[in-house]
């Protein structure tokens, strides 16, 4: 048997402390590492990981990544590899028992504790491979044209350390229970803990699990305003790893050595301390900085000029202005030159966090307006931090920003955010068409939203009751326009701009000017008083 050959010592050593025993331990570790890398559970786990990554890339989920979020997104997929590693390590450590060769291994000079050490060392290549995979995934996100922000080293190291810890748990399980059922049960138990933590995404207690999942419906934050004790969590996992490894080694020997006992005690103390520190909650200085950023962000932002627009954003999101400018140019493309504003501004905003089970707070519009005036950008259009095609929520917010720009061009109003209500008649048709046709991404976002909406659509840039609504009739006209060539409709828009933007122009008249039929009104009130 290859395992028996690998464990044959080069020369006797009573306690395994001589160089020959160390050499054989390393040799056995190399042999077991190769076996782990070839184990079906590990291969299946890597295949599932690759499939998930390929699907995410194919679906366009990674086109506009925020890297301070992407670093933690590497962790949940690595749980697949961690589960495969736990199963494979448990079966590897149980191999002599499963094959009925316990007695033969007991005759070897290499003691059980050395063999356990070899199994623990064999996990290192898998952890290194996991780190390479996580780094490659983050690197792929970083080279995307729409990437902003910067990743955290502690977040990136968490996933590979979880893989290493899971493998060590598998080895410990084999030393505690000589049953192949122990590994799957451990995977199931850790899976339940992880799922419970994910369901409690705002609880500090989730940090006591393997990974701490955030509420992914919340908009991204600048890294300086985030509170993720990733460094302490990494220390917590490292302490657990040391504790599990020491326990496996102690279980393999006939007596408790002073060194291993001290390591186990120190690891337990570090795990308790790091675990408690993780429960401290958001520090006061971070809470104050968030509150200031929510109400008056200009002092924390940088501004740049792209064409006729000033774009102001938090430093890590400054490059997002390229995508904002694409939307702005897409909207302005069909606006006659004489009707275009000479200059205007766009400012990035955060919104107050919604407490669990609480009501959505109103936007601090008065504070925003005062901050814009003080910063020299009065009437700046607000935009959030969430952007892209990775989720329906982000797509909706992207389309809502385009609608705000289009509404500004159609009405020439300089309010920082419109009142909640319906943009109806011809203005509603024109606003929605300009927004949808601004970019291909916004058209895809509209198609997604239309499939999830009934009786019209509502576009909110933020999780509040402030936004633009469009009734079923205006949406029906836009749907007909989208089936026609954009250049043809754009030419009609420019020729009839003055009439299309008049508040009194009806939906039927707009449809006639643009050359498409209008849906029949559901009632006489279908074109009632417009809120905005």
C-alpha positions as CSV (number, residue, x, y, z in Angstrom):
1,X,0.0,0.0,0.0
2,X,1.3,3.5,-0.9
3,X,0.2,4.9,2.5
4,X,2.3,2.2,4.3
5,X,5.3,2.9,2.1
6,X,5.0,6.7,2.7
7,X,5.0,6.2,6.5
8,X,8.0,3.9,6.6
9,X,10.7,5.9,8.5
10,X,14.1,6.4,7.2
11,X,15.6,5.4,10.5
12,X,14.3,4.7,14.0
13,X,13.5,7.5,16.3
14,X,11.9,6.7,19.7
15,X,9.7,9.8,20.1
16,X,9.8,10.9,16.4
17,X,11.9,13.9,17.4
18,X,14.9,13.0,15.2
19,X,15.4,14.3,11.6
20,X,14.4,11.0,10.1
21,X,10.9,11.2,11.7
22,X,10.5,14.8,10.6
23,X,11.5,13.8,7.0
24,X,9.0,11.0,6.9
25,X,6.3,13.3,8.3
26,X,6.9,15.7,5.5
27,X,6.9,12.9,3.0
28,X,3.6,11.6,4.3
29,X,2.2,15.1,4.2
30,X,3.1,15.5,0.5
31,X,1.5,12.1,-0.3
32,X,-1.7,13.0,1.5
33,X,-1.8,16.4,-0.1
34,X,-1.7,14.9,-3.5
35,X,-4.5,12.5,-2.5
36,X,-6.6,15.4,-1.2
37,X,-6.2,17.3,-4.4
38,X,-7.4,14.3,-6.3
39,X,-10.2,13.4,-4.0
40,X,-13.6,13.3,-5.6
41,X,-15.2,15.5,-2.9
42,X,-12.5,18.2,-3.5
43,X,-12.8,17.9,-7.3
44,X,-16.6,18.2,-7.3
45,X,-16.3,21.2,-4.9
46,X,-13.9,23.0,-7.3
47,X,-16.1,22.2,-10.3
48,X,-19.1,23.7,-8.5
49,X,-17.1,26.7,-7.6
50,X,-15.9,27.2,-11.2
51,X,-19.5,26.7,-12.5
52,X,-20.8,29.4,-10.1
53,X,-18.1,31.8,-11.1
54,X,-18.6,31.1,-14.8
55,X,-22.3,31.7,-14.5
56,X,-21.8,35.0,-12.7
57,X,-19.4,36.2,-15.3
58,X,-21.6,35.1,-18.2
59,X,-24.6,36.7,-16.7
60,X,-22.8,40.0,-16.4
61,X,-22.9,40.2,-12.6
62,X,-19.3,41.3,-12.3
63,X,-19.3,44.3,-14.7
64,X,-19.6,47.1,-12.1
65,X,-18.0,45.6,-9.0
66,X,-17.4,47.5,-5.8
67,X,-14.1,45.9,-4.6
68,X,-14.7,46.5,-0.9
69,X,-17.7,44.3,-1.3
70,X,-16.3,41.9,-3.8
71,X,-13.6,40.8,-1.3
72,X,-16.2,39.3,1.0
73,X,-18.2,37.9,-1.9
74,X,-15.3,35.4,-2.4
75,X,-16.0,33.8,1.0
76,X,-19.4,32.1,0.6
77,X,-18.4,30.2,-2.6
78,X,-15.3,28.9,-0.9
79,X,-17.6,27.2,1.6
80,X,-18.1,24.6,-1.2
81,X,-14.4,23.9,-1.2
82,X,-14.3,23.9,2.6
83,X,-17.0,21.3,2.7
84,X,-15.2,19.1,0.2
85,X,-12.0,19.5,2.1
86,X,-13.6,18.5,5.4
87,X,-15.0,15.3,3.9
88,X,-11.8,14.4,2.1
89,X,-9.6,15.1,5.2
90,X,-11.9,13.1,7.4
91,X,-11.9,10.1,5.1
92,X,-8.1,10.3,4.7
93,X,-7.5,10.3,8.4
94,X,-9.9,7.3,8.7
95,X,-8.3,5.4,5.9
96,X,-6.5,2.8,8.2
97,X,-9.7,2.2,10.1
98,X,-11.8,1.9,6.9
99,X,-9.3,-0.5,5.3
100,X,-8.9,-2.6,8.5
101,X,-5.2,-1.8,8.7
102,X,-5.1,-0.2,12.1
103,X,-2.9,-3.0,13.6
104,X,-0.4,-2.6,10.7
105,X,-0.1,1.1,11.3
106,X,0.4,0.6,15.0
107,X,3.5,-1.4,14.2
108,X,5.1,1.5,12.4
109,X,7.8,3.5,14.1
110,X,6.1,6.8,13.1
111,X,3.8,7.5,16.0
112,X,0.1,8.4,15.6
113,X,0.7,12.0,16.6
114,X,3.2,12.4,13.7
115,X,0.7,10.9,11.3
116,X,-2.0,13.3,12.5
117,X,0.5,16.2,12.0
118,X,1.1,15.0,8.5
119,X,-2.6,15.0,7.7
120,X,-2.9,18.6,9.1
121,X,0.1,19.7,7.0
122,X,-1.4,18.1,3.9
123,X,-4.2,20.7,4.0
124,X,-1.8,23.6,3.3
125,X,-1.7,23.1,-0.5
126,X,-5.5,23.1,-0.7
127,X,-5.6,26.3,1.4
128,X,-3.0,27.9,-0.9
129,X,-5.0,26.9,-4.0
130,X,-8.1,28.4,-2.4
131,X,-6.2,31.6,-1.8
132,X,-5.1,31.7,-5.4
133,X,-8.7,31.1,-6.6
134,X,-10.0,33.9,-4.3
135,X,-7.2,36.2,-5.5
136,X,-7.9,35.4,-9.1
137,X,-11.6,36.1,-8.7
138,X,-10.9,39.5,-7.0
139,X,-8.3,40.3,-9.7
140,X,-10.9,39.5,-12.4
141,X,-13.3,41.9,-10.7
142,X,-10.6,44.6,-10.4
143,X,-9.8,44.6,-14.1
144,X,-13.4,45.3,-15.1
145,X,-13.9,48.6,-16.7
146,X,-16.6,49.5,-14.2
147,X,-14.7,48.5,-11.0
148,X,-14.4,51.0,-8.1
149,X,-13.0,50.8,-4.6
150,X,-10.3,48.6,-3.1
151,X,-10.3,45.1,-1.5
152,X,-9.3,44.2,2.1
153,X,-6.5,41.7,2.7
154,X,-8.2,40.4,5.8
155,X,-11.5,39.7,3.9
156,X,-9.6,37.9,1.1
157,X,-7.7,35.7,3.6
158,X,-10.8,34.6,5.4
159,X,-12.0,32.2,2.8
160,X,-8.8,30.2,2.5
161,X,-8.5,30.1,6.3
162,X,-12.0,28.7,6.5
163,X,-10.9,25.9,4.1
164,X,-7.9,25.2,6.3
165,X,-10.0,25.2,9.4
166,X,-12.6,22.9,7.8
167,X,-10.0,20.4,6.9
168,X,-8.6,20.4,10.4
169,X,-12.1,19.8,11.8
170,X,-12.3,16.8,9.5
171,X,-9.0,15.4,10.9
172,X,-10.2,16.1,14.5
173,X,-13.5,14.3,13.7
174,X,-11.6,11.3,12.5
175,X,-9.6,11.2,15.7
176,X,-12.7,11.6,17.9
177,X,-15.2,9.3,16.1
178,X,-14.2,6.4,13.9
179,X,-17.1,6.6,11.6
180,X,-17.5,7.8,8.1
181,X,-20.8,9.5,9.1
182,X,-18.9,12.0,11.3
183,X,-17.7,14.1,8.3
184,X,-21.1,14.6,6.6
185,X,-22.6,15.4,10.0
186,X,-20.0,18.0,10.7
187,X,-20.6,19.5,7.2
188,X,-24.3,19.6,7.9
189,X,-23.8,21.2,11.3
190,X,-21.5,23.9,10.0
191,X,-23.9,24.5,7.1
192,X,-26.8,25.0,9.5
193,X,-24.7,27.5,11.5
194,X,-23.8,29.4,8.3
195,X,-27.4,29.6,7.1
196,X,-28.6,30.8,10.5
197,X,-25.9,33.5,10.4
198,X,-26.9,34.5,6.9
199,X,-30.5,34.9,8.0
200,X,-29.3,37.2,10.8
201,X,-27.3,39.4,8.5
202,X,-27.5,42.4,10.9
203,X,-26.7,40.6,14.1
204,X,-23.3,40.8,15.6
205,X,-23.5,37.2,16.6
206,X,-23.1,36.1,13.0
207,X,-19.4,36.8,13.4
208,X,-19.0,33.7,15.5
209,X,-19.6,31.6,12.5
210,X,-17.2,30.8,9.6
211,X,-18.2,33.8,7.5
212,X,-20.3,36.9,8.3
213,X,-22.8,37.6,5.5
214,X,-24.2,41.1,5.0
215,X,-27.6,42.3,3.9
216,X,-26.9,42.4,0.2
217,X,-29.9,44.6,-0.4
218,X,-28.1,47.5,1.3
219,X,-26.3,49.9,-1.0
220,X,-22.5,49.8,-0.9
221,X,-20.6,52.1,1.4
222,X,-17.2,53.7,1.2
223,X,-14.7,51.5,3.1
224,X,-14.1,54.2,5.7
225,X,-17.9,54.1,6.6
226,X,-18.1,50.3,6.7
227,X,-17.8,48.3,10.0
228,X,-16.6,44.8,9.4
229,X,-14.2,43.6,12.0
230,X,-12.5,41.4,9.4
231,X,-9.1,41.5,11.1
232,X,-10.5,40.3,14.4
233,X,-12.5,37.6,12.6
234,X,-9.4,36.4,10.9
235,X,-7.7,36.2,14.3
236,X,-10.7,34.4,15.6
237,X,-10.6,31.8,12.8
238,X,-6.8,31.4,13.3
239,X,-7.3,30.7,17.0
240,X,-10.0,28.2,16.2
241,X,-7.6,26.5,13.7
242,X,-4.8,26.3,16.3
243,X,-7.3,24.9,18.9
244,X,-8.7,22.3,16.5
245,X,-5.2,21.2,15.4
246,X,-3.9,21.0,19.0
247,X,-7.0,19.0,20.0
248,X,-6.4,16.5,17.1
249,X,-2.8,16.1,18.1
250,X,-3.6,15.6,21.7
251,X,-6.2,13.1,20.8
252,X,-3.6,11.1,18.8
253,X,-1.1,10.8,21.7
254,X,-1.1,8.7,24.8
255,X,-0.3,11.7,27.0
256,X,-0.8,15.4,27.1
257,X,2.4,17.3,26.5
258,X,3.1,20.7,28.1
259,X,3.6,22.4,24.8
260,X,0.4,21.2,23.1
261,X,-1.6,22.0,26.3
262,X,-0.2,25.5,26.4
263,X,-1.0,26.0,22.7
264,X,-4.6,24.7,23.2
265,X,-5.1,27.0,26.2
266,X,-3.7,30.1,24.4
267,X,-5.8,29.4,21.3
268,X,-8.9,29.1,23.3
269,X,-8.2,32.4,25.1
270,X,-7.5,34.1,21.8
271,X,-10.7,32.7,20.3
272,X,-12.8,34.0,23.2
273,X,-11.2,37.4,23.2
274,X,-11.4,37.9,19.4
275,X,-15.0,36.6,19.4
276,X,-16.0,39.1,22.1
277,X,-14.4,42.0,20.3
278,X,-16.4,41.2,17.2
279,X,-19.6,41.8,19.1
280,X,-18.8,45.4,20.0
281,X,-21.1,46.9,17.3
282,X,-20.5,50.0,15.2
283,X,-18.0,52.4,16.8
284,X,-19.2,55.9,17.6
285,X,-16.8,57.5,15.3
286,X,-18.0,55.4,12.4
287,X,-21.7,56.2,13.3
288,X,-20.9,60.0,13.3
289,X,-19.0,59.8,10.0
290,X,-22.0,58.0,8.4
291,X,-24.5,60.5,9.7
292,X,-22.4,63.4,8.3
293,X,-22.0,61.6,5.0
294,X,-25.8,61.0,4.8
295,X,-26.8,64.6,5.5
296,X,-23.9,66.7,4.0
297,X,-21.5,64.6,1.9
298,X,-19.7,67.3,0.0
299,X,-16.9,67.6,2.6
300,X,-16.0,64.0,2.1
301,X,-16.2,63.9,-1.7
302,X,-14.2,64.8,-4.8
303,X,-15.6,66.4,-7.9
304,X,-14.6,66.1,-11.6
305,X,-15.9,67.5,-14.8
306,X,-17.0,65.4,-17.8
307,X,-18.5,67.5,-20.6
308,X,-21.1,69.9,-19.3
309,X,-21.6,68.0,-16.0
310,X,-19.8,68.2,-12.6
311,X,-19.8,64.8,-11.0
312,X,-19.1,64.6,-7.2
313,X,-18.6,61.3,-5.4
314,X,-16.9,59.7,-2.5
315,X,-13.2,59.1,-3.5
316,X,-13.5,55.3,-3.9
317,X,-16.5,55.8,-6.2
318,X,-15.0,58.7,-8.2
319,X,-14.4,56.5,-11.3
320,X,-18.1,55.7,-11.3
321,X,-18.7,59.1,-13.0
322,X,-17.7,57.4,-16.3
323,X,-20.9,55.3,-16.1
324,X,-22.9,58.3,-15.0
325,X,-21.6,60.3,-17.9
326,X,-22.6,57.6,-20.3
327,X,-26.1,57.7,-19.1
328,X,-26.1,61.5,-19.2
329,X,-24.9,61.6,-22.8
330,X,-27.4,58.9,-23.7
331,X,-30.2,61.0,-22.4
332,X,-28.9,64.3,-23.9
333,X,-28.4,62.6,-27.3
334,X,-32.0,63.2,-28.3
335,X,-32.5,66.6,-26.6
336,X,-32.3,69.5,-29.1
337,X,-29.2,71.6,-28.5
338,X,-31.2,74.7,-27.7
339,X,-33.1,72.8,-24.9
340,X,-30.0,71.4,-23.2
341,X,-28.8,72.9,-19.9
342,X,-25.4,74.6,-20.2
343,X,-24.2,73.1,-17.0
344,X,-25.5,71.0,-14.1
345,X,-24.2,68.7,-11.4
346,X,-24.6,65.2,-10.1
347,X,-23.8,64.3,-6.5
348,X,-23.5,60.9,-4.9
349,X,-25.6,60.3,-1.8
350,X,-26.0,57.8,0.9
351,X,-29.4,57.2,2.5
352,X,-30.2,56.6,6.2
353,X,-30.1,53.0,7.1
354,X,-33.4,51.3,7.6
355,X,-33.7,49.6,11.0
356,X,-34.8,46.0,11.1
357,X,-38.6,46.0,11.0
358,X,-38.6,49.8,11.0
359,X,-40.1,52.4,8.6
360,X,-38.1,53.8,5.7
361,X,-36.9,57.2,6.7
362,X,-37.5,60.2,4.4
363,X,-34.6,61.6,2.4
364,X,-33.0,64.7,4.1
365,X,-33.7,66.8,1.0
366,X,-33.3,70.1,2.8
367,X,-29.9,69.2,4.1
368,X,-28.9,68.0,0.7
369,X,-30.0,71.2,-0.9
370,X,-28.2,73.3,1.7
371,X,-25.0,71.2,1.2
372,X,-25.2,71.6,-2.5
373,X,-25.5,75.3,-2.3
374,X,-22.6,75.5,0.1
375,X,-20.5,73.4,-2.2
376,X,-21.3,75.5,-5.2
377,X,-23.4,72.9,-7.0
378,X,-27.0,74.1,-6.4
379,X,-29.7,71.7,-7.6
380,X,-27.4,68.8,-8.1
381,X,-29.1,65.6,-9.2
382,X,-28.7,62.8,-6.5
383,X,-27.4,59.3,-7.3
384,X,-26.7,56.4,-5.0
385,X,-23.8,54.0,-4.6
386,X,-25.5,51.0,-6.0
387,X,-25.0,50.5,-9.7
388,X,-25.0,47.8,-12.3
389,X,-26.5,44.6,-13.6
390,X,-25.7,42.3,-10.7
391,X,-29.1,42.5,-9.2
392,X,-32.6,43.7,-10.0
393,X,-32.3,46.4,-7.2
394,X,-29.1,47.8,-8.7
395,X,-30.6,47.8,-12.2
396,X,-33.7,49.6,-10.9
397,X,-31.6,52.3,-9.2
398,X,-29.5,52.7,-12.4
399,X,-32.7,53.2,-14.4
400,X,-34.1,55.6,-11.8
401,X,-31.0,57.8,-12.1
402,X,-31.5,57.9,-15.9
403,X,-35.2,58.8,-15.4
404,X,-34.1,61.7,-13.0
405,X,-31.8,63.0,-15.7
406,X,-34.5,62.7,-18.4
407,X,-37.1,64.4,-16.2
408,X,-34.7,67.2,-15.6
409,X,-34.2,67.6,-19.3
410,X,-37.9,67.4,-20.1
411,X,-39.2,69.8,-17.4
412,X,-36.1,71.9,-16.8
413,X,-36.9,71.7,-13.0
414,X,-33.9,72.1,-10.7
415,X,-35.3,70.3,-7.7
416,X,-32.7,68.0,-6.1
417,X,-35.3,65.1,-6.2
418,X,-38.9,65.1,-7.4
419,X,-41.9,64.5,-5.3
420,X,-43.2,61.0,-5.3
421,X,-45.9,60.7,-8.0
422,X,-46.7,59.9,-11.6
423,X,-45.1,61.7,-14.5
424,X,-48.0,61.4,-17.0
425,X,-49.1,62.5,-20.4
426,X,-46.5,63.3,-23.1
427,X,-43.9,64.2,-20.5
428,X,-44.2,60.8,-19.0
429,X,-43.8,59.1,-22.3
430,X,-40.8,61.2,-23.2
431,X,-39.1,60.9,-19.8
432,X,-39.4,57.2,-19.7
433,X,-38.3,56.7,-23.3
434,X,-35.2,58.9,-22.9
435,X,-34.3,57.0,-19.7
436,X,-34.7,53.5,-21.2
437,X,-32.9,54.4,-24.4
438,X,-30.0,56.1,-22.6
439,X,-27.9,52.9,-22.5
440,X,-28.2,49.2,-23.3
441,X,-28.0,48.4,-19.6
442,X,-30.9,50.7,-18.8
443,X,-33.0,49.0,-21.5
444,X,-32.2,45.6,-20.0
445,X,-33.1,47.0,-16.5
446,X,-36.4,48.3,-17.8
447,X,-37.3,45.0,-19.4
448,X,-36.6,43.3,-16.1
449,X,-38.6,45.8,-14.1
450,X,-41.5,45.7,-16.5
451,X,-41.7,42.0,-16.0
452,X,-42.0,42.5,-12.3
453,X,-44.5,45.4,-12.4
454,X,-48.3,45.6,-12.9
455,X,-50.3,48.7,-13.8
456,X,-47.3,50.9,-14.5
457,X,-43.9,51.2,-13.0
458,X,-42.1,53.2,-10.2
459,X,-38.5,54.2,-10.3
460,X,-36.7,54.9,-7.0
461,X,-33.1,55.9,-6.8
462,X,-33.1,55.2,-3.0
463,X,-35.0,53.0,-0.7
464,X,-37.6,55.7,0.1
465,X,-41.0,56.9,-1.0
466,X,-39.3,59.5,-3.3
467,X,-39.3,58.6,-7.0
468,X,-40.9,58.8,-10.4
469,X,-44.0,56.8,-11.4
470,X,-45.3,56.1,-14.9
471,X,-48.8,54.9,-15.6
472,X,-49.9,51.9,-17.7
473,X,-50.7,54.1,-20.8
474,X,-47.4,55.9,-20.9
475,X,-45.6,52.6,-20.4
476,X,-47.6,51.1,-23.3
477,X,-46.5,53.9,-25.6
478,X,-42.9,53.5,-24.6
479,X,-43.1,49.7,-25.2
480,X,-44.3,50.4,-28.7
481,X,-41.5,53.0,-29.2
482,X,-38.8,50.5,-28.1
483,X,-39.8,48.2,-31.0
484,X,-38.9,51.0,-33.5
485,X,-35.5,52.2,-34.5
486,X,-34.0,54.6,-31.9
487,X,-32.7,57.0,-34.5
488,X,-36.1,57.3,-36.2
489,X,-37.8,58.0,-32.9
490,X,-35.0,60.3,-31.8
491,X,-35.5,62.4,-34.9
492,X,-39.2,62.7,-34.2
493,X,-38.5,63.7,-30.6
494,X,-36.2,66.5,-31.7
495,X,-38.6,67.8,-34.3
496,X,-41.5,67.9,-31.8
497,X,-39.6,68.7,-28.7
498,X,-41.5,71.8,-27.7
499,X,-44.9,70.1,-28.0
500,X,-43.8,66.9,-26.4
501,X,-42.5,68.7,-23.3
502,X,-45.6,70.9,-22.9
503,X,-47.5,70.0,-19.7
504,X,-50.8,69.9,-21.6
505,X,-49.8,67.5,-24.4
506,X,-51.7,64.3,-24.0
507,X,-50.5,60.8,-24.2
508,X,-52.5,60.2,-27.4
509,X,-51.0,63.3,-29.0
510,X,-47.5,62.2,-28.0
511,X,-48.1,58.8,-29.6
512,X,-49.3,60.4,-32.8
513,X,-46.2,62.7,-32.9
514,X,-43.9,59.7,-32.4
515,X,-45.7,57.5,-34.9
516,X,-47.0,54.7,-32.7
517,X,-50.5,53.8,-31.4
518,X,-51.5,54.6,-27.9
519,X,-53.2,52.0,-25.7
520,X,-56.9,52.6,-24.9
521,X,-57.4,54.3,-21.5
522,X,-58.6,51.9,-18.8
523,X,-60.9,54.7,-17.4
524,X,-61.6,58.4,-17.9
525,X,-59.3,59.2,-15.1
526,X,-56.3,57.5,-16.7
527,X,-54.8,60.9,-17.5
528,X,-55.8,62.7,-14.3
529,X,-53.8,65.3,-12.4
530,X,-50.0,64.7,-12.7
531,X,-48.2,64.8,-9.4
532,X,-44.9,65.8,-11.1
